[in-house]
Structures are given as C-alpha cells and as structure tokens.
Amino acid sequence: MILTLVTLQVVTQDTLQTEQSEKKMSWLRRTIRGFSYIDERYVEPQHYNWSVMLQATHTYDYYRLSTSGSDGQSVWLSPEPNFKVGPYFGWRWIFAGYTFDLKHADVSMKDLKQEIDLSIYSAQIGADIYYRRTGVDYKIRKLNLGKNVDTRKMDGVPFDGISVGITGVNLYYIFNHQRFSYPAAFAQSTIQKISCGSWMVGVTYTQNTIEFDHEKLQSEIDERMGSQAVKLDSGLMFNSVKYYNSSASVGYAYNWVFAKNCLFCSSLSLALAYKRSRGETDENSSKYHFDFNNLNIDGIGRFGLVYNNMRWYAGASVIVRAYNYRKSRFAANNIFGSLNMYIGYNFGARSRYKKKKG
C-alpha cells in the first residue's frame, strides 16, 4: 500500500512537471508565432522555407565637409556611381548577402568597395545590419574656399585622400503588423493582397569613419589653382574622425497593391539622433584631438517595387539615408543611397503547404 502511494506520488509529480513544461513550451510557441501573426485577408504568408537571390546594387555617396564663419570653407566629395553584384540567401526571417564591385576587383581589400547586409524580418519587428566600405575613387564635386575665390578648376578632380566606412544596425517595430507587411516590399517573403499602411518606430546605432588626407587636398589646390591658391581652414585639417550615432525614429510606410502580385511601397522616417564624435588632427600630438556631442535630425527613405508570385519574385528598391553632424567649428553631411535590382527563387515548401504544392 505504501509502495503504491509512493508510486502514485512520483507519477503525479512527473505528470505535473510534464504539464508545466508543455505550458512553458506552449507559451514560447505562442510568443514566437505572435511575431509573425498576420491577417491573411490582407497578407499571404510565405509558403517556403528557403530563398536564393541574385542582386545588383547601384550606389551613390555624397559627403560635405565644412567649417563655419563668414569665411567658412567646404568641400563636396563623392565617388563615381558604381554597380556591385552578389548572391543572397534567405531562411524564413533571415536574409543575408554580400555584394562586391567587379570593376575594381583587382584592388586591395582595403580599397575595395564592399557591402555586407543581414536582415531579419517578422510581421512585427525587423532588423537591418550593414557593413559598408566605399573605396577611394572619390572626386571633388565642388570646393568653396571663401568669398571671391574661383575654384572651378577643382571641379571633378580625382581625389583618393578620403576613405569612408559605415557600420550600423537598425531595429524597428511595425504597429499595423497584422495587415501591413514590410517584408512584402523589402524581403519578398510575403505577398500584400490589399493596399495598407502603418506607422512604425525604430532605433538605430551607426559608426561612421572618415579618413581624410588634408595635406593631399592642399597639394591639389596649390597645383591646380596656382596664384589663386589659399590655405585650408584649420577646421578641415584632420586626419580621421569617427562618429557614433544613436537615434530614435518615427515614420510611416504604405504598400500600394496596383495589380495582382504587384506592389509599390513608400516609407519615410525622421530620427532624433545623438552623436558622439572623436577626431584627430595630428597623428603625433594628442593635444590636437577633438571631441564633441550633439543632437541632430537624420532621415531614411525606402521605396520598393516588387512582383512576387510566391515561387519567383523580381523587383527593385531604393534606400536613402541622410546623416548630419554639426558643431560650431566643423560640420559633416552624408547622404548615401542604394538602388537594388534583384531576381529570386523560393523553395522547400513549409509543411502546411506541401500538399498544395504537391
């Protein structure tokens, strides 16, 4: 009798532990599924687990470095627009890829234009992680050295004395996630059936690095402008500067379904950004280092055109980011954008769709 009671007690405890474990797993499953819950009247969920894609990217970068004051100077720099190509591979929420510049494939890895992107999308939340190196084939688009100084001889002059790197992560939350699908436009993982929009909020952290050879710029000015040459303002005499950018953004996005399986998306966000900067004006003397902290307004725009029949998809997207850094002595403005054109294929049907595919 005692043995039977002990056995029943052990079985009961095991049963309770099993039920508790199942409840925990059930809660975890509901939580995970909640991130991807959608109203299927508005959005068709992804039918496949895997995706492969080939993407060509056309990029453009624009930098303006300037000093303040009535005799402030400024230089506008940008590289030649270029095409990069590369493969992308996706699994459910995760999409990763690498693009490289074929035109400059023979240069060193340090000077090669490179871009690595990792995106994680669900119905409610998304994340973009990017690593970008712009190479060294910049040109001087415009130069201002003060009043009554004619600098037209400097327009279009090749300048390899600047190298820029951008590394960042962007997290965002979609409010109307049940009926509006951001992944339908930028991850091609769902299909928007009915036009719909949503407000969204996000946080971003980026690190921008500018390596700048002001002595080389001064040399170009002296050589090409001759007797009209003037000295650079001390505010532009830096070797490197790093910007650490933390921001909170709010924006709105809208998916327009203008034909079956065809979508156009427009998304705009403004961000209040806190920036911490560190610059170095002399490699041999730390007393010339400068640091500053300030608040600025940044912006990001995304536009996408997609055809997706669930098995095959193709389209184009434009992503434009603008960053602004300003202090009493020095300012930097950076706009960089990408035009992406792609074609992809989904495979490996999910369990609930295997019979339909089969």
Secondary structure as a PSIPRED ss2 file (coil, helix, strand):
# PSIPRED VFORMAT (PSIPRED V4.0)

   1 M C   1.000  0.000  0.000
   2 I H   0.000  1.000  0.000
   3 L H   0.000  1.000  0.000
   4 T H   0.000  1.000  0.000
   5 L H   0.000  1.000  0.000
   6 V H   0.000  1.000  0.000
   7 T H   0.000  1.000  0.000
   8 L H   0.000  1.000  0.000
   9 Q H   0.000  1.000  0.000
  10 V H   0.000  1.000  0.000
  11 V H   0.000  1.000  0.000
  12 T H   0.000  1.000  0.000
  13 Q H   0.000  1.000  0.000
  14 D H   0.000  1.000  0.000
  15 T H   0.000  1.000  0.000
  16 L H   0.000  1.000  0.000
  17 Q H   0.000  1.000  0.000
  18 T H   0.000  1.000  0.000
  19 E H   0.000  1.000  0.000
  20 Q H   0.000  1.000  0.000
  21 S H   0.000  1.000  0.000
  22 E H   0.000  1.000  0.000
  23 K H   0.000  1.000  0.000
  24 K H   0.000  1.000  0.000
  25 M H   0.000  1.000  0.000
  26 S H   0.000  1.000  0.000
  27 W H   0.000  1.000  0.000
  28 L H   0.000  1.000  0.000
  29 R H   0.000  1.000  0.000
  30 R H   0.000  1.000  0.000
  31 T H   0.000  1.000  0.000
  32 I H   0.000  1.000  0.000
  33 R H   0.000  1.000  0.000
  34 G H   0.000  1.000  0.000
  35 F C   1.000  0.000  0.000
  36 S C   1.000  0.000  0.000
  37 Y C   1.000  0.000  0.000
  38 I C   1.000  0.000  0.000
  39 D C   1.000  0.000  0.000
  40 E C   1.000  0.000  0.000
  41 R C   1.000  0.000  0.000
  42 Y C   1.000  0.000  0.000
  43 V E   0.000  0.000  1.000
  44 E E   0.000  0.000  1.000
  45 P C   1.000  0.000  0.000
  46 Q C   1.000  0.000  0.000
  47 H C   1.000  0.000  0.000
  48 Y E   0.000  0.000  1.000
  49 N E   0.000  0.000  1.000
  50 W E   0.000  0.000  1.000
  51 S E   0.000  0.000  1.000
  52 V E   0.000  0.000  1.000
  53 M E   0.000  0.000  1.000
  54 L E   0.000  0.000  1.000
  55 Q E   0.000  0.000  1.000
  56 A E   0.000  0.000  1.000
  57 T E   0.000  0.000  1.000
  58 H E   0.000  0.000  1.000
  59 T E   0.000  0.000  1.000
  60 Y E   0.000  0.000  1.000
  61 D E   0.000  0.000  1.000
  62 Y E   0.000  0.000  1.000
  63 Y E   0.000  0.000  1.000
  64 R E   0.000  0.000  1.000
  65 L E   0.000  0.000  1.000
  66 S E   0.000  0.000  1.000
  67 T E   0.000  0.000  1.000
  68 S C   1.000  0.000  0.000
  69 G C   1.000  0.000  0.000
  70 S C   1.000  0.000  0.000
  71 D C   1.000  0.000  0.000
  72 G C   1.000  0.000  0.000
  73 Q C   1.000  0.000  0.000
  74 S E   0.000  0.000  1.000
  75 V E   0.000  0.000  1.000
  76 W E   0.000  0.000  1.000
  77 L E   0.000  0.000  1.000
  78 S E   0.000  0.000  1.000
  79 P E   0.000  0.000  1.000
  80 E C   1.000  0.000  0.000
  81 P C   1.000  0.000  0.000
  82 N E   0.000  0.000  1.000
  83 F E   0.000  0.000  1.000
  84 K E   0.000  0.000  1.000
  85 V E   0.000  0.000  1.000
  86 G E   0.000  0.000  1.000
  87 P E   0.000  0.000  1.000
  88 Y E   0.000  0.000  1.000
  89 F E   0.000  0.000  1.000
  90 G E   0.000  0.000  1.000
  91 W E   0.000  0.000  1.000
  92 R C   1.000  0.000  0.000
  93 W C   1.000  0.000  0.000
  94 I E   0.000  0.000  1.000
  95 F E   0.000  0.000  1.000
  96 A E   0.000  0.000  1.000
  97 G E   0.000  0.000  1.000
  98 Y E   0.000  0.000  1.000
  99 T E   0.000  0.000  1.000
 100 F E   0.000  0.000  1.000
 101 D C   1.000  0.000  0.000
 102 L C   1.000  0.000  0.000
 103 K C   1.000  0.000  0.000
 104 H C   1.000  0.000  0.000
 105 A C   1.000  0.000  0.000
 106 D C   1.000  0.000  0.000
 107 V C   1.000  0.000  0.000
 108 S C   1.000  0.000  0.000
 109 M C   1.000  0.000  0.000
 110 K C   1.000  0.000  0.000
 111 D C   1.000  0.000  0.000
 112 L C   1.000  0.000  0.000
 113 K C   1.000  0.000  0.000
 114 Q E   0.000  0.000  1.000
 115 E E   0.000  0.000  1.000
 116 I E   0.000  0.000  1.000
 117 D E   0.000  0.000  1.000
 118 L E   0.000  0.000  1.000
 119 S E   0.000  0.000  1.000
 120 I E   0.000  0.000  1.000
 121 Y E   0.000  0.000  1.000
 122 S C   1.000  0.000  0.000
 123 A C   1.000  0.000  0.000
 124 Q C   1.000  0.000  0.000
 125 I E   0.000  0.000  1.000
 126 G E   0.000  0.000  1.000
 127 A E   0.000  0.000  1.000
 128 D E   0.000  0.000  1.000
 129 I E   0.000  0.000  1.000
 130 Y E   0.000  0.000  1.000
 131 Y E   0.000  0.000  1.000
 132 R E   0.000  0.000  1.000
 133 R E   0.000  0.000  1.000
 134 T C   1.000  0.000  0.000
 135 G C   1.000  0.000  0.000
 136 V C   1.000  0.000  0.000
 137 D C   1.000  0.000  0.000
 138 Y E   0.000  0.000  1.000
 139 K E   0.000  0.000  1.000
 140 I E   0.000  0.000  1.000
 141 R E   0.000  0.000  1.000
 142 K E   0.000  0.000  1.000
 143 L E   0.000  0.000  1.000
 144 N E   0.000  0.000  1.000
 145 L C   1.000  0.000  0.000
 146 G C   1.000  0.000  0.000
 147 K C   1.000  0.000  0.000
 148 N C   1.000  0.000  0.000
 149 V C   1.000  0.000  0.000
 150 D C   1.000  0.000  0.000
 151 T C   1.000  0.000  0.000
 152 R H   0.000  1.000  0.000
 153 K H   0.000  1.000  0.000
 154 M H   0.000  1.000  0.000
 155 D C   1.000  0.000  0.000
 156 G C   1.000  0.000  0.000
 157 V E   0.000  0.000  1.000
 158 P E   0.000  0.000  1.000
 159 F E   0.000  0.000  1.000
 160 D C   1.000  0.000  0.000
 161 G C   1.000  0.000  0.000
 162 I E   0.000  0.000  1.000
 163 S E   0.000  0.000  1.000
 164 V E   0.000  0.000  1.000
 165 G E   0.000  0.000  1.000
 166 I E   0.000  0.000  1.000
 167 T E   0.000  0.000  1.000
 168 G E   0.000  0.000  1.000
 169 V E   0.000  0.000  1.000
 170 N E   0.000  0.000  1.000
 171 L E   0.000  0.000  1.000
 172 Y E   0.000  0.000  1.000
 173 Y E   0.000  0.000  1.000
 174 I E   0.000  0.000  1.000
 175 F C   1.000  0.000  0.000
 176 N C   1.000  0.000  0.000
 177 H C   1.000  0.000  0.000
 178 Q C   1.000  0.000  0.000
 179 R C   1.000  0.000  0.000
 180 F C   1.000  0.000  0.000
 181 S C   1.000  0.000  0.000
 182 Y H   0.000  1.000  0.000
 183 P H   0.000  1.000  0.000
 184 A H   0.000  1.000  0.000
 185 A H   0.000  1.000  0.000
 186 F H   0.000  1.000  0.000
 187 A C   1.000  0.000  0.000
 188 Q C   1.000  0.000  0.000
 189 S C   1.000  0.000  0.000
 190 T C   1.000  0.000  0.000
 191 I E   0.000  0.000  1.000
 192 Q E   0.000  0.000  1.000
 193 K C   1.000  0.000  0.000
 194 I C   1.000  0.000  0.000
 195 S C   1.000  0.000  0.000
 196 C E   0.000  0.000  1.000
 197 G E   0.000  0.000  1.000
 198 S E   0.000  0.000  1.000
 199 W E   0.000  0.000  1.000
 200 M E   0.000  0.000  1.000
 201 V E   0.000  0.000  1.000
 202 G E   0.000  0.000  1.000
 203 V E   0.000  0.000  1.000
 204 T E   0.000  0.000  1.000
 205 Y E   0.000  0.000  1.000
 206 T E   0.000  0.000  1.000
 207 Q E   0.000  0.000  1.000
 208 N E   0.000  0.000  1.000
 209 T E   0.000  0.000  1.000
 210 I E   0.000  0.000  1.000
 211 E E   0.000  0.000  1.000
 212 F E   0.000  0.000  1.000
 213 D C   1.000  0.000  0.000
 214 H H   0.000  1.000  0.000
 215 E H   0.000  1.000  0.000
 216 K H   0.000  1.000  0.000
 217 L H   0.000  1.000  0.000
 218 Q H   0.000  1.000  0.000
 219 S H   0.000  1.000  0.000
 220 E H   0.000  1.000  0.000
 221 I H   0.000  1.000  0.000
 222 D H   0.000  1.000  0.000
 223 E H   0.000  1.000  0.000
 224 R H   0.000  1.000  0.000
 225 M H   0.000  1.000  0.000
 226 G H   0.000  1.000  0.000
 227 S H   0.000  1.000  0.000
 228 Q H   0.000  1.000  0.000
 229 A C   1.000  0.000  0.000
 230 V C   1.000  0.000  0.000
 231 K C   1.000  0.000  0.000
 232 L C   1.000  0.000  0.000
 233 D C   1.000  0.000  0.000
 234 S H   0.000  1.000  0.000
 235 G H   0.000  1.000  0.000
 236 L H   0.000  1.000  0.000
 237 M C   1.000  0.000  0.000
 238 F C   1.000  0.000  0.000
 239 N C   1.000  0.000  0.000
 240 S E   0.000  0.000  1.000
 241 V E   0.000  0.000  1.000
 242 K E   0.000  0.000  1.000
 243 Y E   0.000  0.000  1.000
 244 Y E   0.000  0.000  1.000
 245 N E   0.000  0.000  1.000
 246 S E   0.000  0.000  1.000
 247 S E   0.000  0.000  1.000
 248 A E   0.000  0.000  1.000
 249 S E   0.000  0.000  1.000
 250 V E   0.000  0.000  1.000
 251 G E   0.000  0.000  1.000
 252 Y E   0.000  0.000  1.000
 253 A E   0.000  0.000  1.000
 254 Y E   0.000  0.000  1.000
 255 N E   0.000  0.000  1.000
 256 W E   0.000  0.000  1.000
 257 V E   0.000  0.000  1.000
 258 F E   0.000  0.000  1.000
 259 A E   0.000  0.000  1.000
 260 K C   1.000  0.000  0.000
 261 N C   1.000  0.000  0.000
 262 C E   0.000  0.000  1.000
 263 L E   0.000  0.000  1.000
 264 F E   0.000  0.000  1.000
 265 C E   0.000  0.000  1.000
 266 S E   0.000  0.000  1.000
 267 S E   0.000  0.000  1.000
 268 L E   0.000  0.000  1.000
 269 S E   0.000  0.000  1.000
 270 L E   0.000  0.000  1.000
 271 A E   0.000  0.000  1.000
 272 L E   0.000  0.000  1.000
 273 A E   0.000  0.000  1.000
 274 Y E   0.000  0.000  1.000
 275 K E   0.000  0.000  1.000
 276 R E   0.000  0.000  1.000
 277 S E   0.000  0.000  1.000
 278 R E   0.000  0.000  1.000
 279 G E   0.000  0.000  1.000
 280 E E   0.000  0.000  1.000
 281 T C   1.000  0.000  0.000
 282 D C   1.000  0.000  0.000
 283 E C   1.000  0.000  0.000
 284 N C   1.000  0.000  0.000
 285 S C   1.000  0.000  0.000
 286 S H   0.000  1.000  0.000
 287 K H   0.000  1.000  0.000
 288 Y H   0.000  1.000  0.000
 289 H C   1.000  0.000  0.000
 290 F E   0.000  0.000  1.000
 291 D E   0.000  0.000  1.000
 292 F E   0.000  0.000  1.000
 293 N E   0.000  0.000  1.000
 294 N E   0.000  0.000  1.000
 295 L E   0.000  0.000  1.000
 296 N E   0.000  0.000  1.000
 297 I E   0.000  0.000  1.000
 298 D E   0.000  0.000  1.000
 299 G E   0.000  0.000  1.000
 300 I E   0.000  0.000  1.000
 301 G E   0.000  0.000  1.000
 302 R E   0.000  0.000  1.000
 303 F E   0.000  0.000  1.000
 304 G E   0.000  0.000  1.000
 305 L E   0.000  0.000  1.000
 306 V E   0.000  0.000  1.000
 307 Y E   0.000  0.000  1.000
 308 N E   0.000  0.000  1.000
 309 N C   1.000  0.000  0.000
 310 M C   1.000  0.000  0.000
 311 R C   1.000  0.000  0.000
 312 W E   0.000  0.000  1.000
 313 Y E   0.000  0.000  1.000
 314 A E   0.000  0.000  1.000
 315 G E   0.000  0.000  1.000
 316 A E   0.000  0.000  1.000
 317 S E   0.000  0.000  1.000
 318 V E   0.000  0.000  1.000
 319 I E   0.000  0.000  1.000
 320 V E   0.000  0.000  1.000
 321 R E   0.000  0.000  1.000
 322 A E   0.000  0.000  1.000
 323 Y E   0.000  0.000  1.000
 324 N E   0.000  0.000  1.000
 325 Y E   0.000  0.000  1.000
 326 R E   0.000  0.000  1.000
 327 K C   1.000  0.000  0.000
 328 S C   1.000  0.000  0.000
 329 R C   1.000  0.000  0.000
 330 F E   0.000  0.000  1.000
 331 A E   0.000  0.000  1.000
 332 A E   0.000  0.000  1.000
 333 N E   0.000  0.000  1.000
 334 N E   0.000  0.000  1.000
 335 I E   0.000  0.000  1.000
 336 F E   0.000  0.000  1.000
 337 G E   0.000  0.000  1.000
 338 S E   0.000  0.000  1.000
 339 L E   0.000  0.000  1.000
 340 N E   0.000  0.000  1.000
 341 M E   0.000  0.000  1.000
 342 Y E   0.000  0.000  1.000
 343 I E   0.000  0.000  1.000
 344 G E   0.000  0.000  1.000
 345 Y E   0.000  0.000  1.000
 346 N E   0.000  0.000  1.000
 347 F E   0.000  0.000  1.000
 348 G E   0.000  0.000  1.000
 349 A E   0.000  0.000  1.000
 350 R C   1.000  0.000  0.000
 351 S H   0.000  1.000  0.000
 352 R H   0.000  1.000  0.000
 353 Y H   0.000  1.000  0.000
 354 K H   0.000  1.000  0.000
 355 K H   0.000  1.000  0.000
 356 K H   0.000  1.000  0.000
 357 K H   0.000  1.000  0.000
 358 G C   1.000  0.000  0.000
